[in-house]
Amino acid sequence: AFEHEFATAVGAPHACAVANCTVALHMALRGIGVGPGDEVISHAPGWPSIFEQIKLAEARPVVVRAHAEDGFTLHAQAFLEAITPRTRGIVINSPCNPTGAVMSEAELTTVARAAAAGRRSCSTVTLIR
């Protein structure tokens, strides 16, 4: 009942309640078909479970580094440069746990538009916000 009510409230055809974001991420990766031979881009520092879920989906994590001297800011250009023909997804944790860094709306939009446009064969973007 909750899932149906939630889906109706947000205008979605379906909803699935899960125990936590780790489970949701695993389901999202599997749902978009991530598997052997695929790459999924995320950032470090970041929540360690993100990389573990990518590996659990049998894909290779690609790490975009954020740096203390830059306030751990996440920049769209770094994600775009990490895209290869094997990229199947991008996971951005913003605000970032554990640093608290927030990727700007403009930077998020740049990554999402590039992924949606299939730039360098990237077909999917997952944003956790």
Secondary structure, DSSP 4 states (H G I P E B T S, - for coil): -HHHHHHHHHT-S-----SSHHHHHHHHHHHTT--TT-EEEEEESS-HHHHHHHHHTT-EEEEEE--GGGTT---HHHHHHH--TTEEEEEEESSPTTT-----HHHHHHHHHHHHTTGGG----EEE-
